[in-house]
Amino acid sequence: MATSSTGGAATTLSRCSSNARLIDFKSRNRSVRVLLLRRANPSLCVRCVSSEQKERVQDRIAEKEVLSNLSSFAPDAASIASSIKHHAEFTPLFSSNNFEPSKAFFATAQSVRDALIINWNATYDLYEKMNAKQAYYLSMEFLQGRALLNAIGNLELTGEYAEALEKLGHTLETVASQESDAALGNGGLGRLASCFLDSFATLNYPHGVMGFVTSMAYLNRKLQRMVKRRLLKIGLKNDVSYPVKFYGKVVTGSDGKSRWLGGEDIVAVAYDVPIPGYKTKTTINLRLWSTKVPSSQFDLSAFNAGEHTKACEAQANAEKICYILYPGDESKEGKVLRLKQQYTLCSASLQDIIARFERRSGGNVRWEEFPDKVAIQMNDTHPTLCIPELMRILMDLKGMSWEEAWPITQRTVAYTNHTVLPEALEKWSFDLMQRLLPRHVEIIEKIDEQLIQEIISEYGTSNPEMLEKKLVAMRILENFDLPAPIADLFAKPEESPVDETGEKVETNGVVSITEKNELEGECTSENKAVKQKAAPRPPKMVRMANLCVVGGHAVNGVAEIHSEIVKKEVFNDFFQLWPNKFQNKTNGVTPRRWIYFCNPDLSAVITKWIGTKDWVLKTEQLAELRKFADNEDLQIEWRTAKRNNKIKLASFLKERTGYSVNPDAMFDIQVKRIHEYKRQLLNILGIVYRYKKMKEMTASERKARFVPRVCIFGGKAFATYAQAKRIVKFITDVGATINHDPDIGDLLKVIFVPDYNVTAAELLIPASELSQHISTAGMEASGTSNMKFAMNGCLLIGTLDGANVEIREEVGEDNFFLFGAQAHEIAALREERAAGKFVPDKRFEEVKKFVRSGAFGTYNYDELIGSLEGNEGFGRADYFLVGKDFPSYIECQEKVDEAYRDQRGWTKMSILNTAGSHKFSSDRTIHEYAKDIWNIDLSR
């Protein structure tokens, strides 16, 4: 089924009869009548009838009635079963000889798409007419996970689809398991963006101002294949495409305007995925971009001459942009590919946004109103190029001056910072960017010049030393000389030599021997050595984070402590210059996917005790659980729900890893991207310490001292991050040893979940009892998995870092296991280490020695353990303070064991974690973005 991206209704041609209802709604330039029909064997189908419409209807009451009518059609199990059978028979993909689970999945997905597509088109049509301000969320990642169950759940048709599939000989669970996760990201950044999509769609206020938020993502090669084969068959390629250029040169015409000519041309093609909201008619659009070249670039002559590779070279170069999201960038080719990815996202998205603005403006385009109709949110620095790209389009293609285009750009764009790690604050080679995007470099250079003038205007020239530090820290262009007039401000006058009395000595033109030799082209051995030791000039770089701050009207962190670090450390100079730009927007997660759908047993308990299911939309109602936290009946039901989830996870782990685990043991889970600052190494070293102590005891002593635990890890390591891969190797080696040790048995298990993804998380999180969020304080921006775990009644052990701080405040200090150094102490602790004053705990030294003894195999872990030793040097000196926090960590783990033995007390703490998690809904976060950054009034 093909659909127009501009709001036209879908067309399906099928034989339908009787029980039909014709519903009118208006499109931008036509009247559309949607025919909902039930056949004798009921099946939902859509027929579209168009007629010319001279007048545009503006009656919003009538529009609301249209959407109300659309939503009133509620398919029953029989009609759904008929629809599934229809797609299995008539939508070509599988042979008609069988109805295996894979075919059932395809047909079910097509049936769901039928249900979604009506509201999807109606939503587009409504917002075309309303011409309301829209927020566009630009992100390289949208880690969606499976879509089928989420879509059915949001449509409130889970029971009907389950019953329909049972009639056809399948279970909903089996059919849904046929779907692969959409590979649109690798971590929390993409999962956050997907939570935001759910909240965008779900926030259905009167007149639906936020009903349509088109989000742009990057479509990788794996998703292309899935769209064509298995991705819920909701993702639809349409006729929307835009040209994207690389390389070439910039020429200035006789009219003084710049033109970007020549180079490599590709085409960005849109794929659209409808995202339904929960309990709402609004269905928004996730727009993904793929890449190709125009057919004219196929070299037919070369192909016919047998040079097949050469003939397809242009197409191959375009397609490889989409092969791998975040390709390794240690090579020059890898860097070029990543920059191409980022620019493709920005250019295609900006062209699409501007085309929509112009279309809705009709023949009266007022560019000064662009920021009143468009808000662009950059999710981290990957979409930074949308700033110079918007400037390029406005100036070079729309004919504006710099003075007109710059305030429009600044008022439109905003930036979310997600990290304080220096390596994650993107910098690009100036030379590379100049070759690939020459026009954008010209624009960035002018933004940098304008910034220099603003800094000088603000601070003056009376304190050159202070001004120079400001410019070095704040400039977009790094390692560049200042413009000559400004550089003269910092020129230091030559000083005359002085004698021992402090009096100046006149040289009277006398030249020293050294100076004479240098003037004559000679060089002493001493001078030669000095020259040889001169450091090479550092490479010229473009600082993308600085460009984001300068080019946008708002900058936000994603947790209270992170936002303070952003203001006081990361961008302190900018904060001093523009304090009103900086805000906090604490992250959130969607309660639909992350508790209501993935944890139905616990959700049923919550609904029973609160007395309403409204908490799924109004999470503040979860706080009602506090008054029942001591109730024995609730605690029994709560523990039963948790144990059921643990049994499901045990089955999953057996299938995926071959290891059997005891569901009566504590499930201790750390799942997140593998990184030294997230300190999976601290966790596994704590497990090694626990194992060593067990081995030193008798069986009865072990049983009395330790609570049985299943320690579970999961996460992805970046392709070129060697240390992260060593950590994964270490975890699996430790697990292989402990899991096969007959002395230990079920008292301790260590499991690394392979290919960790959203689907695995939906099993792990509901089953968790303890979750580890143990990053070095001050280094985690926020985290979102901590919110998901708390929402599902899991207790957290962690440092005062990221959103942990706020979670601890909400759930209660007594219900959070806290350890470790605090953010304000970290710098002094590193200085202490560098000075050689740090004395490691003897238990930490004991663990390192045990690892080096070969207890976990023959692999040489010197590089891994060596990173925790020494006082200075790259990859040394324990930068992430594993050794410093180790004693505090293992002592805190002893408190965890003690608390777990008291199951009533533990269950109460679990209930209070869920009750206190209400703040961390992505609905709350989106409300705050809309009000404080996008200036979208949801009440209108």
N, C-alpha and C positions, 0 to 999 in steps of 0.2 A: 504494500500500500504506500503510495507516494504522497507526500504532503508538502504544501508550500510553507516555506519558512516565514512568510509574511502574513500569515493569518488566514489564508483561505481555508475552506472546509475540505475535508477529505472526501474522496469519491470511491465507493465500493460498488461494483456491479455484481450482483448475485441474485438468484431467484428467491424472492421473499414473498410472503403472502399473509394476509389477515393480521389482525391485532396491531395495526400500524398506527403510530402517532407522528404527526408532522409538527416539528417545532421550528419556529422562525427565530433567526438571529441575524444581525446585520454585520457585514464586513465593511472594509474601508470603502469600497466602491460598488458594492452589490448587495442585494438581499439574498440571504442564504437560508434554505429550508432543509433542516436535518430530519430525515425520516428514520425513526426507530421502529424496527419491525420485529415481530415474533412470528416465526414460521410454525407450521403444524408441529414440527419438531423444533421447539423454540431456539432461535439463534439470533444473537445481536448482529445487526449489520447497519451500515450507514449509507444513505443515499443523499446526494447533494444536488439541489436544484437552484440555479442562479438566475437572476433577472437584473436588468439595469436598474440602478437606484439613483435618482437625481439628488435626493436630499439625504444628508447624513443625520442619523438619529442621535440625539444627545441626551435623551431622557434616561438618566442613570437608574431610575426606579424600574423602568422597563428592562434595562440591561440586567439588573439583579433578578428580575422575574425569569428572564431567559435562562440564566445559570441555575436558578432554582428548579425550573422545569427539567433541565438537563439532568440534574442530579436525582430527580425523583424516580427515575427508571432504575429499579433494583433487580438485577437478574437473580433468578432462583437457581438451585442446583441443576434442575432439569434443563433449563435454557443454556446454562454454562456447559453442561455435558454435550448438548447438541452442537454448540459452537466449537468445542474442542474436536468433536467428530468431524465437523465440516472442514476445519483446517487440516486435520490429518488426512482427509480424503482429497481435498481440492487445492490446497496450497502446496505446490511442488517442492519437494526436497528429499522425501523418503519414498521407498517403494510402498505400494498399498497392501503388500502381503502380510505385514505384521504391524503391531502396535506396541513396540518395545519402549522402555522408559525414555530413550533419547528422542523418539518420535513423539511420545506423549508430552515431553518437555517443550518441544518445538510448537506443537499444536496448542498447548496451554498458554505459552508465551504469546502466540498470535491472538488468542482469545482475550488475554489481558490487554494487549495493545488495542484491540477493538474498543474495550471499555475506556481506556485512557484517551484515545485519540479525539473523542468528541469534546471532552472538557479541555483538552490541549488546544484544539483549534478555537474553541469558544473563548478561551483565555487570551489567545493572541488577538482575536477579533475585538474583544472588549477593550484591550489596552491600546490597540491601534486607534480606536475612537476616543478613548479618554485622553490619550496623549499625556499621560502622567509621567512624572520624573521616575527614572529607572536607575537602579544600581547595577553595575556590571562588575562582577567579581572575577578578576583575572588571576589565574593560577596555573602553574605548570602541572599540578597534580590534582586529581580528584579520585581518591581511593574509594570507589563506590562499593566494592564487594558485590555479592550477588544481588540481582535486582528483582527476581520474580516474587519471592515471599514478601519483600518490602513493599512492592507495588500492590500486591493483593491485600496486604495488611492495611496499607493506607486507604485503599478503596473499601475497607471493612467487608471484605468478601472471603476471608480465610475459611470460614466454616462452609460456605457454599462451594468453594473450589475443592475443598477436601472431600465433601460429599459427592460432587460431580465426578471426581477422579476415582473414587471408590466404586461408583457405578460402572466405570470403564475398566476396572480391574487393577488400578494403581493406587498408591498412597501419595498424598501431597508431598510428604517428606522425601520419598524416593524420586519423584519427578523433579523436585527442586534441587536435589543433589546432582542432577545432570549438568547444572549450570556451572561454568567456571567463573572465578572472580575476575572482574574487569581490571586489567593490569595498568592502571592509570597513575601509579605513584608508588612510593616505597616506604612511607612512614606517616608520622602524625600530621605533617603539613597537608597531605592529600586527604587524610581522614577528616581533619577539621573542615576542609573545604566541602566535603560531602555532607557533613553534619549541617553546615550552613545552608546547603541546597535544600535539605529537608525542612529546615526552619523557614527559608524563603517561601517555600510552597505552602507551608502549614499556616503561616500568619495571614489569615484571611479576614481582614478588617472591612468595615463598610466601604464600598466603592473599590475595594481591592487595590489600593495604591501600590502595595508591595507584591501584588499577585504575579507579576511577570518580571523576573529578574534573570536575564539571559547571562549565563556564565560561560566563559571561554576556557577551554582546556586544550592540552596538546594530545593529539591522537597518536599513540605509538603503534608499532607494527603488530604487536600481539592483539591489540584491540581491533585493528583493521580486520584481521582474520576472524576474530570472534563476532564482529558486527556482521560479517558475511556468512557466518556459520551458526553461532550458538548464543550470542549475547542477547538473550531474551527477545531477540527479533523486534525490539522496540527502537533500537538505534537506526535512524533512517538517513541515508544519503539523499541530499536534495540538490537543487540546481543553483545553490548559492556558492559562489567562488570569487576569489579576488587575486589580482596579480601581486607577486612579491619579488623584489629585486635584491640582488647581491652584487658586490664589486662595482665596476663601471667607473665613471668620473663625473664630476660636477662642473658644469659650464654656466657662465653668466651671460644671459641674453642682452640684447640692446636695450631691453626694458628694465634692466637691472635685476631681474629675477633669476634665481638659481634653478638649474634643471639638472636632474640626475639621469645620465644617459648611459647606454651600453650595458655591459655586464651580463650577469646570469639571471634569467627570468624563470620563475616557477609559478605555479598556481596553487593557492590554498583552497581546499574543498571542504565544505561544512558537512559534518555528520551531526544530527540532532538526536538527543535522547530525552523523552519526556520524563519529568520528575513529579510524581503526584504528591500533593500534600495530604496530611491526615485530617479526616473529617472536614474536608473542604472540596469545593469544585475546582479550585485552582490547580492547574497542572503546568509547571514551568518548564523551561528548556535548558538543557545542558548542551552547549554547542562545542563540538570538538573539531579540530582542524587536521586534515590529512594533506599530503603534498603530492603534486605531479607536475608534468610539463605540458604545454599545449601540444596537440598532435602534430602541429607544423614542425616541431623540433625533432621529429623522428627522421633520421637520415635514410630515406628509402634507397638512394643510390648506393650508399655504403652497404646496406643490408643485402641488396641484390648482387653486390660484388663479393659477397661472402664475409664481409667485415661486420659480423652480427653484433659483437660487443661494442664496437665503435658506434654503430647505428643506434644502439639503445643507451649510449653513455649519458645523455642529458636526462633521460627518464630515471636511470639508476641513481644519478646524483641527487635528483629531487626526492626519490623514494627513500633513500638512506637517511634523510632527515628524520623519518618516522620509524626507523628500525628499532632503536633503543632509546628510552627516556633516560637522561643523564648518562650518556656514554662516558667511558673513561677519558679524562682530559689531560693526561700527562703528555700525550703527543700533540704536535701542532695540529694534526688532522682532527683529533678529538676536541680540541678547543674550538676549531672552526665549526665543527658540527654542533656543539652546544650553543654557540652564539647564533648560529642559523636557526636552531630550535627556538630560542628566545625571541629572536626578531620575527620569525614566522607567526608565533602566537600574537605578538603585539601588533604587527602590521595588519594581519587579517582581521583581528578583533576591532581595531580602530576604524578600519574601512567599513566594517559592518555596522558599527555603532553610528558612524557619521551618515551612512546611507539611510539608516532608519530615521535619524533625526531630520534629514532633508526630506524624506518621504512624508513624514508626519507634519512637516512645516508647510507642505503644499508649495505654492508658488511664492511664499513670503518667508524666506529663510532669514532669520535674525540671529547671527552667530553670537551676539552678546548674550543670548538666552540659552546657549548650549549648556553652561553649568547649571542652569535651572531645570534642565530636562535630563541631564546625564551626570551620574556619579560613577567614577571608576576607582575601584579599590584594588591596589596591588598587593597580592598575597606574597610577601617577602620580596626580594630583589629581582627574582627572575623576570618579572614583567617591566623592569625599569625602562626599557627602551620605548615604552609607550609614551614617555614624556617627549623625547626628541621626535618620535614618529608623529605625534599629534601636532607638534610645532611644524614639522615638515609639510604635513597635509594642509594645515591652515594657511601657511605662507605660500608654498610652492604650487598647490593645487587650487586653493580657494582665494588666493590673491590678497591675503591680509599682510599687514606690516608686522614687524616684531612687536611693536608696542601694543598692537591689538591682540595678537595671538598669545603672548606670554601670560597675561592675566586670565585669559580663558582657560589655558592649560592648568595653571596653578589652582584655579577655583574648581576644576573638574576632578583632579587626581588626588588620591590620598594613599598613604603607605602604612602597611602593617609590618613591623619588625618582629622577627621570630627568633633572634639569636643574639648572644653577646660574644660568641666565639669569633675571633679575628678571621679565621679561615673561611667562615661562612658569610662574612660581609664581603660580598663579591667584588672582585677587581678584575678588569679585563685589560689585556695588553692594548695600549694605544695604537701601536703599529698594526696589530691584527684588526682592530676595529676600523682603523682608517682605510685599510685595504677592502674590508668586507662592506662597510657602511660609510662611505666617504661623506655623504651629505649629513649624516647624523653626527659625525665628528665635528663638522663645522658648527652645527647647532650647539653641541656640548661645549665647544670652546667658547662660544659667545655667552652661554649660561655661566661658565666659569669666570669669564671676564666681568660679567655683571655682578657676580657674587663678590669678587675681589673689591669692586667699587663700593658695594654695600657695606662690606666689613670695614673698609677704610672710613666711609662716611659715618658709621656708627661709633667707631673707637678713636678716630683721629690718628694723628701721627706723632703725638707728643711722647709716646712710649713705644719706640720702635721695636724693642725686644718683645714686649707683649704682643704687639701687632703681628710680628713675624711668626710667633707661635700660633696665633689664631689662623693665619693664612695657611700655614703648613698643615694644621689639623683639619681645616674646613674645606679647602679647595677640592673640587671634583677631580682635577687633573693632578696626579701625584708625581713627584720627582720632575716637575717642570720648573724652568726658570720663570721668575716673575717678569712681567712687562718692564721694559727699561726704566720708564719714569718712576715706577714703584720700587724697583730694585735699588735705585739710587737712594731711597730712604734708608736702606739698611747697609749702605756702603760704609765701611769703617775707615776713618782717616789713618794714613800711615803714621806710625809713631817714630820719633827720632830715638836713637839709642841713648842710654844714660850710663854714666860712670858709677862707680861705687858710692859716690856721695849723693847720687840721685840727680845730679845736674845733667842736662842734655849735652850731648857731644856733637859738635859740628863736624860733619865728614869732609866738607870742603871738596866734594867731588871725588874723594878717594874711594877706590873700588877694592873690595877684599879679594884675596886670591881665589876664594871659592866663586865669587861673583864673576871674576875675570875669566876663570876657566869655563863657567857656564856661558858667558857672552861669546867666548871663542869657540863654543861648540864642544868643549871638553867636559868631562864629568869625572869627578873623583869616585873611588869605590864606595865611599860613604853615601854620596849623592845618588849614585846608581842604585844602591840598596833601598834608599828612601823611595826612589821612583818605582822600583819594582814592587814595593809593598803598598803603593797607593791603591786604595780600594777601587774597583771598577764602578762606574756610574750606574746606579740602580736603574732598572728599566722604567720607562714611562708607563703609567697605568691610569685607567679610568675607574674611579671609586663609585660603584653603582649605588651604594647606600647613601652616600653624600648627595648624589644626584636625586635620589628619591626624596630626601629631606628638603632640598632646595626647590624641587619642582612641584611639590604637593602642598596642599593647604593644611593637612593634618598628618601627624605621625603617632601611631599608638603601639604600645607594648601589649602583651597578652596575659599578664598577671600583674598584680599590684607591685610585688617586689621587682619583677622584671622591668616594669615601666619606670620605677625609681632608678634602677641601674642604667636604663637608657638615658634618663635625664641627667644623672649625676656622673656617669662615666662614658658610655658609648658615644653619646652625642651631646656632651655637656656644653661645648662651645656653641652649638646650634641652639640648645635650650636657653642659654643666656641671651642669644640674639633674638630668638622667636619663642618665648615661653608659652604663648597661647597655642602654638601648633601641637603641643605634646599632650597626649591623653593615655588613659588605660582602658582597655577593653578585655577583661578576663575571659578567656576561652570558655566554651561550653560544648556539650555533646547532645545529640538528639536522644531524648528519652524513648522515642518510638523504636528505633533499631536497637538501642543499647540497653534496654531493660524490657520494654513491653513485648517486643517481638522475639528477642533472643532468650528471654527468661520468662516464659509463660507461667511456670509454676509459681515463682515468686510474685509475679504480677497479679495473679489471681488472689494470693494471700493479701497483698497490699490493698487491692480493690475491696476485698471482703471487710477488712478492718477499718479502712477509711470510710467505706460506705458508698463510694462512687468511683467511676472510671475516669472522672474529669482530671485526675492527677496527671494523666498522660499529656494533657495540654497545659495544665496549671500545676507545675511541679511543686509550687509552694505548699500544696496540700499534702505532700509527703511528710511535712513537719508534724502532721496529726499523729504519725506513728509514735512520736515521743511519749505520748501519754499511755501507750500500751506496752512500752518496752519491757516492763517487768511481768507482763501477763503470761502465765505459764502456758495457756492454750496457744497464744500467738507464737511463743517460743518453740513449741513442739511443731507447729505448722511450718515455721521458718526453717527449722533444722531439717525437716522432711524435704522441703523444696530444695535446700542446699544439697542434701545427700543425693537426691534424684539427679541433679546436675552433675555431681561428682561421678556418679555411675555412668552417665552418658560420656563424660570426658575420659574416664578410664577405658571405655570401649574404643573411643577415638584414638587414644594413645597406643593401645594394643595394635590397632590396625595400621597406624602410621609408623610406629617405631619398633613394634615387636615386644615391648616391655609391658609386663602386667603390674598394675599398681593397686594398692589397697584403698578403696574409697573411704575407709574409716580413718586413714591418716590425714594429717593437715596438708592441704594443697597450697603450696607456697610458690607464687608465680612472679616472674619478671619477664615481661614481653615488651620490647621496644627496639628501636634501631640500635645496632651494636656500635658503641662508641666508648672511648676511654672515659669521657666525662660522665657518662651514664653509669659507669662503674659496675658492669657485669663482673669485672675482675674481683671487686670487693666481695660480691655475693659468692662467687665460686671459691674464693680463698676462705671465706667463712664456713662454707660447706666442708672444705678440706680440713679445717681445724676441728669441726664437729666430728668428722670421720676418724681423724687421728685419735681424738679423745675416746671415741667409742672403742677403737681397737685396743686401747690401753686398759679397758675395763673387762670385767667378767660379764656374761650374758645378763645376769640378774642386775648388776650395777647399771648396764646400759639401759635396760628397760625402765629402771627406777629413775634414771637421770634425764632421759631424753624422750620427748614426744615424737611419735612416728611422723615422718614428713616425706612428701613427694615434692621435690624441688624442680620446677619446670622453667625452662628458658625458651625464648623464641625471638626472632628478629632477623633483619637483613644487615649485611655488612657491605659497604660500598666496594666496587670492583677492585679499586687500587689501594684500599686501606688495609695494609698488611697486618698491622697490629690488631685490628678488629678480627681479622681472620685467625690470628694466633689465639685470641680469646675464645673464639668458637671451637677451635681445635682442642684447647685445654678443657673446656666444658665437656666435650664429648669423650675425651680421654678419662676424665674424672668419673663421668657417668658409667663408662664401660667397666671401670675397675669396681666401683661401689656396687653397681647393680648385679654384679656376678659374685660378690663376696658372700659366702654362705653364713659367715658370722653375723652379718648385718641384717640380711633378709629384708623384711618390709619396714624395718626401722628407719631406713633412709634410701631414697631413690633419687636419681638425678637424670633428667630427661631434657634433651634439646629437641624442640618440635621443628621438623624440617619444613621448608617452604611456608613459613608463617605468613598468614594473610588475614583478611577480614573474617572469612568464614571460620577459620581456626579460632580467632578471637571471640567469635560469638558462642563458642563452646567453652573456651578457657575462662572467660571473665565471669559467667554465671556460676562456675564451679569453684572459683577461687575463695580462699579463706584469709590468706595473707598475701599482700602484693607489695613488691619492693620498688620504691621510687627514691633511689639512694644516690643521686647525682651529687657532684661536688657543689656545695652551696654557692649560689650566684651564677651558675653556668647553665641551668635549664630555664628556658624562657617561661614555659608554663607547664607543658605536658597536658594531654587529654586522657590518656589511659588511666591516670590516677582518678579522674572524675568518673570514668566508666566503672572502675572497680568499686569505688565508694558507693555509687548508685546501686550496685548489685549486692550490697551488704558485705563487702570485703574490707577487712582492716588493713591499714597501710602502715608500713615501716618506712621511714624516710627522713631526709634532712629538711631543714627550713629553706626550701628552694622552689622556685616556680609557683605553681598553684597549690603545692603542698601547704604553703603558709595559710592560704584562705580555706582550704579544706579542713585543716586542723581547727581553725577558728569556728567553722560551721558545725563540725561533728562533735567538737569538744576535745580539749587537750587530753583527757583521760582515755579517749577512744582512738588515739593515734600514737604509734610507737616512734618516738623522736630520738635521734642520736646525731652526733657529728658536729663539726665546726660550723659556725654561722658565716654568712656572706661577708660581713664586715671584718671578719678575722682572717680571711684567706690570704690577702696580700702580705700581712705580717708573717703568717706561717710560711709562705714561700721565701720570704726574706730570711727567716730563721734557718730554713733548709739551706739556702745558698751560702749562708755564713757558717755552715757546718755545725750548727748548734742543736739540730734535731736528734733526739735519742729515740730510736724505734722501740716499741714494746717487745718484750722477750717472746710473747706469744706470736707476734708477727714474724719475728726471725725464725721461730720454730717451724712455722708453716712454710716459709720459703725453703728452708733446709729440707723439709719433708718432700716438697715438690721436686727439688733437685736430686733427691735420693733415687729417683727412678720408680717411685711408688705407682706412678700412673703411666708407665710405659717408657719406651726408649727415645721418644721425641725429645730433642734438646730445647728446653724452655729458657735458656740463658737470656735471649733477647727480651722475652716477656717479663721475666722476673727482674732482669737488669734494668728495666724501665722504672722500677720501684727503688732503685739504689743510686748512690752517688749524690752529689750536691749541685751539679750543674751539667749542662750539655744537652743537645737535642736528643729527645727520646730517653732522657735520664731524669734523675732527681725527683721522681714521683710527683709530677706536676699536678696531678689530680687528687693528691693527698689520700691515697688508699691506706698507706701505712699510718698516717696521722689518725684517721678515723677508725682504723681497724679495732682497737680495744673497745671504743665506745659502741661499735657495731655489734661485736659478739656479746657484750654485756646486755645490750638491748634485746638481742635474740634470746637470751636466757629469760628475760621478762616475757617475751612472746610465749615461750614454752609454759611458763608458770600460768599465764592467763588462759592458755588453751585448755589446761587441765580442768579449769572451772567452766564447764560448758554452758551453764546458765549465764554466768557473767559474760562469757564470750559472745553468746547469742544476743544479749542485751547490747553489747558494743556494736555488733553487726547491724542490729535494727537501727541504732542511733546513727550509724554511718549512712544508711539509706535515707533516714529522716533528714539528715543534715546536708544531703547532696543536692537539695532542690535548687540552690543558687546556680548550679553548674549545668543548666540547660542552655543549649545553643539558641533557644527562643529568646532568652533574656539577653544574650550577647547581641543578637541581630536587632532587637529593640534598641539597644544602646548605640550601635552603629548607625541605624536609621535616624535616630534623634540627634546625635551629637556630631556625626561626621557627614552623613549623606543629606541631612536636612530634608528628610522625608517624613511627613506627618502621617502616621498610620491611622489617626482618628478621623481623617477626612473621608 
